[in-house]
């Protein structure tokens, strides 16, 4: 005991007490002093986040942006009934099935010129219209879709024609130079396809969408269906503007 007392100096005692305080208080210090500034960049990885630790209350309003959503991440079943109002869909225009009787002509050119233009979509100076006609020399029935504008310097992209500039899509552009798509069928047959398009005017108006077009000539062996009797075309589709 005497030997131990000789070794207990003031310095030894204070050193031991300091070590005890540091070790005993480390947890309290860590809990109260480690904040975001003490965390190394990229130190908290996905694997270190406890399952279900991040709840909706912990997500800051507006922090999940479109860029943070994976492609096809939001499916129809995740959209609440009634969450989309008519205002949200005001730029979407859907055209139901439109039937147009074919106009006959001695040649393809004569029949096309005689066929009336039937408008499907419009937005300001821009419009999309269709024609249905039969070249009697074939015979062959045609179903066609066209872009049109009343504003000079417009542009459009279609599957048959495209006008990007030099030349532009103009009010005076010839019809056979602004065709979006054409579909045709021979005697007693039917055919169909779909096409996409985009039209823009200098003033900011635009039309973009898809049109399905069908053509029937004569009589079909399985009945006339949606076409009805005679040569006819069917059109349907949608646009956003």
Wavefront OBJ file of the C-alpha trace (Angstrom):
o trace
v 0.000 0.000 0.000
v 2.883 2.300 0.891
v 4.422 1.537 -2.511
v 1.156 2.439 -4.287
v 0.829 5.746 -2.393
v 4.346 6.693 -3.477
v 3.326 6.292 -7.119
v 0.092 8.356 -6.779
v 1.265 11.719 -7.865
v -0.980 14.667 -8.756
v -0.104 14.263 -12.421
v -1.010 10.550 -12.412
v -4.378 11.162 -10.754
v -5.350 13.996 -13.089
v -4.297 12.008 -16.140
v -6.476 9.056 -15.092
v -9.484 11.303 -14.437
v -9.091 12.944 -17.874
v -9.023 9.590 -19.634
v -12.167 8.501 -17.763
v -14.045 11.677 -18.711
v -13.047 11.434 -22.370
v -14.082 7.794 -22.682
v -17.231 8.163 -20.655
v -18.390 11.286 -22.453
v -17.551 10.235 -26.044
v -21.053 9.022 -26.813
v -22.661 12.202 -25.499
v -20.212 14.309 -27.465
v -20.906 12.384 -30.684
v -24.659 12.663 -30.263
v -24.569 16.397 -29.644
v -21.687 17.507 -31.874
v -21.825 15.400 -35.128
v -23.885 17.282 -37.699
v -23.966 17.558 -41.477
v -20.671 19.485 -41.429
v -18.898 16.549 -39.772
v -20.037 14.055 -42.444
v -17.667 13.440 -45.308
v -19.126 13.963 -48.781
v -20.703 10.746 -50.158
v -20.120 8.993 -46.827
v -23.810 8.033 -46.323
v -24.536 5.373 -48.970
v -27.796 3.617 -49.842
v -26.650 0.505 -47.974
v -26.242 2.562 -44.770
v -29.836 3.816 -44.781
v -32.099 1.648 -42.628
v -35.072 0.060 -44.392
v -38.153 2.322 -44.211
v -36.035 5.019 -42.513
v -36.887 7.683 -45.101
v -40.609 8.423 -44.724
v -42.733 10.912 -46.660
v -42.481 13.334 -43.710
v -38.698 13.414 -44.211
v -38.929 14.334 -47.915
v -38.798 18.073 -48.484
v -41.661 19.567 -50.477
v -40.701 19.934 -54.127
v -37.493 17.902 -53.761
v -38.660 15.019 -56.007
v -38.531 16.458 -59.535
v -39.330 14.925 -62.920
v -35.627 14.331 -63.530
v -35.501 12.134 -60.401
v -38.237 9.792 -61.663
v -37.175 6.708 -63.614
v -38.786 6.088 -66.989
v -42.176 4.359 -66.570
v -41.917 4.775 -62.790
v -45.403 6.290 -62.445
v -47.971 3.822 -63.803
v -51.712 4.270 -64.218
v -52.529 2.373 -61.020
v -50.507 4.962 -59.038
v -52.589 7.899 -60.294
v -55.479 8.627 -57.952
v -58.979 8.768 -59.381
v -59.942 12.368 -60.034
v -56.403 13.679 -59.555
v -56.223 14.874 -63.170
v -58.693 17.645 -63.893
v -59.925 18.822 -67.272
v -57.526 21.755 -66.932
v -54.597 19.313 -66.787
v -55.727 17.757 -70.061
v -56.766 20.952 -71.824
v -54.013 20.589 -74.442
v -55.003 17.031 -75.382
v -57.556 16.652 -78.165
v -58.864 13.217 -79.157
v -60.703 12.661 -82.440
v -63.102 9.749 -82.548
v -63.651 7.598 -85.625
v -64.441 9.778 -88.644
v -65.813 8.197 -91.812
v -65.325 9.930 -95.170
v -66.849 8.682 -98.433
v -64.390 8.477 -101.320
v -64.579 10.966 -104.198
v -64.060 9.280 -107.568
v -61.895 10.612 -110.413
v -60.564 9.358 -113.728
v -56.981 9.603 -112.419
v -55.312 9.842 -109.030
v -54.560 13.542 -109.557
v -58.115 14.396 -110.653
v -59.665 12.470 -107.763
v -57.373 14.123 -105.198
v -58.150 17.596 -106.545
v -61.899 16.936 -106.440
v -61.959 15.401 -102.936
v -63.095 17.793 -100.164
v -60.744 18.571 -97.274
v -62.118 17.335 -93.951
v -60.474 19.010 -90.949
v -59.453 16.802 -88.028
v -57.460 19.194 -85.807
v -56.581 22.874 -85.575
v -54.720 25.286 -83.309
v -54.561 28.944 -84.286
v -52.993 29.170 -87.743
v -52.256 25.429 -87.923
v -54.513 22.604 -89.039
v -54.520 18.956 -90.048
v -57.038 17.757 -92.620
v -57.744 14.540 -94.538
v -58.939 13.460 -97.971
v -60.491 10.244 -99.308
v -60.692 9.508 -103.028
v -60.690 6.718 -105.610
v -58.702 6.557 -108.818
v -61.269 4.802 -111.016
v -58.651 3.656 -113.518
v -57.246 1.226 -110.959
v -59.451 1.128 -109.189
v -57.570 2.277 -106.083
v -58.808 4.160 -103.018
v -56.539 6.605 -101.168
v -56.648 7.850 -97.573
v -54.418 10.911 -97.030
v -53.473 13.385 -94.259
v -52.142 16.933 -94.783
v -50.615 19.784 -92.764
v -51.672 23.388 -93.382
v -50.892 26.854 -92.002
v -52.031 30.434 -92.444
v -48.824 31.803 -90.870
v -45.750 32.223 -93.072
v -42.510 30.574 -91.987
v -44.032 27.533 -90.259
v -42.305 24.146 -90.093
v -43.588 20.583 -90.007
v -42.427 16.966 -89.900
v -44.428 14.116 -91.440
v -43.759 10.658 -92.830
v -44.369 11.589 -96.466
v -43.170 15.222 -96.529
v -41.260 17.461 -94.115
v -40.534 21.185 -94.378
v -37.825 22.361 -91.978
v -37.083 25.728 -93.575
v -35.740 26.620 -97.037
v -38.476 25.956 -97.897
v -40.823 26.567 -94.955
v -44.416 25.460 -94.638
v -46.256 28.445 -96.096
v -49.919 29.319 -96.678
v -49.135 28.963 -100.391
v -47.285 25.618 -100.188
v -48.672 23.158 -102.745
v -50.749 20.338 -101.299
v -48.532 17.588 -102.712
v -45.556 19.099 -100.816
v -47.155 19.080 -97.331
v -48.578 15.593 -97.131
v -48.183 13.959 -93.729
v -48.982 10.440 -94.947
v -50.904 8.453 -97.556
v -52.432 4.965 -97.450
v -54.126 3.162 -100.339
v -55.787 -0.123 -101.208
v -56.757 -2.061 -104.328
v -60.052 -3.413 -105.592
v -62.238 -5.092 -102.953
v -59.554 -4.687 -100.307
v -58.847 -2.596 -97.214
v -55.670 -1.247 -95.684
v -54.634 0.925 -92.752
v -51.746 2.432 -90.848
v -50.916 5.188 -88.369
v -48.608 8.177 -88.635
v -47.148 10.847 -86.363
v -46.597 14.536 -87.108
v -45.495 17.848 -85.617
v -46.278 21.357 -86.881
v -45.069 24.675 -85.426
v -45.728 28.312 -86.336
v -43.416 31.300 -85.658
v -45.985 32.789 -83.279
v -45.678 29.787 -80.936
v -48.687 27.687 -81.951
v -48.028 23.976 -82.389
v -49.779 20.718 -83.194
v -48.261 17.304 -82.539
v -49.939 13.936 -82.516
v -50.905 10.767 -84.290
v -53.506 9.855 -86.912
v -54.745 6.389 -87.832
v -55.959 6.180 -91.434
v -57.766 3.400 -93.279
v -58.962 2.941 -96.859
v -61.463 0.472 -98.322
v -62.277 -0.143 -101.973
v -65.356 -2.014 -103.220
v -66.791 -4.826 -101.106
v -64.986 -6.996 -98.563
v -65.660 -10.736 -98.318
v -66.198 -10.612 -94.535
v -68.608 -7.673 -94.599
v -68.215 -3.899 -94.657
v -67.804 -3.317 -90.897
v -67.036 0.221 -89.839
v -66.629 1.362 -93.467
v -70.158 0.711 -94.645
v -71.009 0.269 -98.307
v -68.889 1.695 -101.135
v -65.390 3.158 -101.219
v -64.597 4.875 -97.921
v -61.881 5.985 -95.516
v -61.712 6.040 -91.719
v -59.676 8.428 -89.569
v -59.031 8.847 -85.840
v -56.281 10.189 -83.617
v -55.151 12.758 -81.065
v -53.088 15.931 -80.815
v -51.411 18.030 -78.149
v -51.033 21.750 -78.654
l 1 2 3 4 5 6 7 8 9 10 11 12 13 14 15 16 17 18 19 20 21 22 23 24 25 26 27 28 29 30 31 32 33 34 35 36 37 38 39 40 41 42 43 44 45 46 47 48 49 50 51 52 53 54 55 56 57 58 59 60 61 62 63 64 65 66 67 68 69 70 71 72 73 74 75 76 77 78 79 80 81 82 83 84 85 86 87 88 89 90 91 92 93 94 95 96 97 98 99 100 101 102 103 104 105 106 107 108 109 110 111 112 113 114 115 116 117 118 119 120 121 122 123 124 125 126 127 128 129 130 131 132 133 134 135 136 137 138 139 140 141 142 143 144 145 146 147 148 149 150 151 152 153 154 155 156 157 158 159 160 161 162 163 164 165 166 167 168 169 170 171 172 173 174 175 176 177 178 179 180 181 182 183 184 185 186 187 188 189 190 191 192 193 194 195 196 197 198 199 200 201 202 203 204 205 206 207 208 209 210 211 212 213 214 215 216 217 218 219 220 221 222 223 224 225 226 227 228 229 230 231 232 233 234 235 236 237 238 239 240 241
